[in-house]
């Protein structure tokens, strides 16, 4: 009897499913994907990722993966997430579909429900817009620009080959005067709705708005200090007289404290911001001398401002800088270069006509004229300080503005461009290998870049 009992017990055990060995009959699902379904403006160099609820049969997923239009690529796995990396960048302004040609399964053989992703890549920028202002990114591989692609100026990133172009922070109103921090992580810019200073964090993809003390005034031309801790900018306060002379003041804000705005202008009505010292401790500013601030007859003194203590020191006397147009601080020594202008009456209107370029030694305050012919404007030092890029128009030749370089003492002048379209606002790439500029073509302002010797000229915005 005992023998039969043992046999019956064994039969009973065999007839009962073993605990923990139940078969998996749950179908896998997709938790998330990137790009998301229906996403627009997807970067052309994107990796496509799909995350599942459970371990998948990798061969099933990879063998049935489909992307249309077709593009080759490689697969990598991390836990339950597969990543498809295209071997070439995707087409621009193109709708893509990602799906599986046959049902894919998990490791237990359960099928995934029908799945697909639809997304559209970046639309290339055309030449039907204007570039208002721009700046180089510190790695010299791209630029940031304010362009009116969709009727309002917005901030866009642009690679130096012109292939990657995208808007970084869509918002209402205008976005202007972008300036990149030296670490390449944030962009400072100004907006008009509201009229405030903004910082966009490229890493965290978030925006910080700074509340300005001069309510209702328009901030302009922000500059981030070399160490990234401060932002200086001009505030346009209004107009002085019938000649539309601007009242401008200089303000400084702590990058990490949006409510720390403080005015740091010297006495006077109209100021210009030259920039920070290389160690970020000083700010150099031009301030109008006494009553020379109206009627298109400006004279300026140079001021040095301690950023932390706000102590102001006037470095010159009696306003030796006459009719400043634009300028640039030397990257390594206390020196700056600037372009001057003279008032010219055209059809009962007073316009600013560029004249010559000067270099100023800040310590001794001696200034030297570097140019002797034509009209000259927009001088900028090369990153090593040995050369100056500028725009020049030769009088009486019928030639438009062209881009030139010269040594920092005014010698060794080299013409880099030669076309019929005027060229303005040159800038050096941070590594000194390239020069960019704006060319006026009809009603469009187009961005170009070339090697520092003028070779390999290429149009970026088209």
Buried (B, 14 or more C-beta within 10 A) or exposed (E): EEEEEEEEEEEEEEEEEEEEEEEEEEBBEBEEBBBEEEBEBBBBBBBBBBBBBBEBBEEBBBEBBEBEEEBEBEEEEEEBBBBBEBEEBBBBEBEBEBBBEEBBBBEBEBEBEEBEBBBBBBBBBEBEBBBBBBBBBBEBBBBBBBBBBEEBBBBBBBBBEBBBBBBBBEBEEBBBBBBBBEEBBBBBBBBBEEBBBBBBBBEEEEBBEBEBEBEEBBBBBBBBBBBBBBBBBBBBBEEBEEEEBBBBBBBBBBBEEBEBBEEBBBEBBBBBBBBBBBEBBBBBBBBBBEEBBBBBBBBBBBBBBEBEEEEBEEBBEEBBBBBBBBBBBBBEEBBBBBBBBBEEEEEEEBEBBBBBBBBBBBEEBEBEEBBEEBBBBBBBBBBEBEBBBBBBBBEEEEBBBBBBBBBBEBEEBBEBBEEEBBBBBBBBBBBBEBBBBBBBBEEBBBBBBBBBEBEEBEEBBE
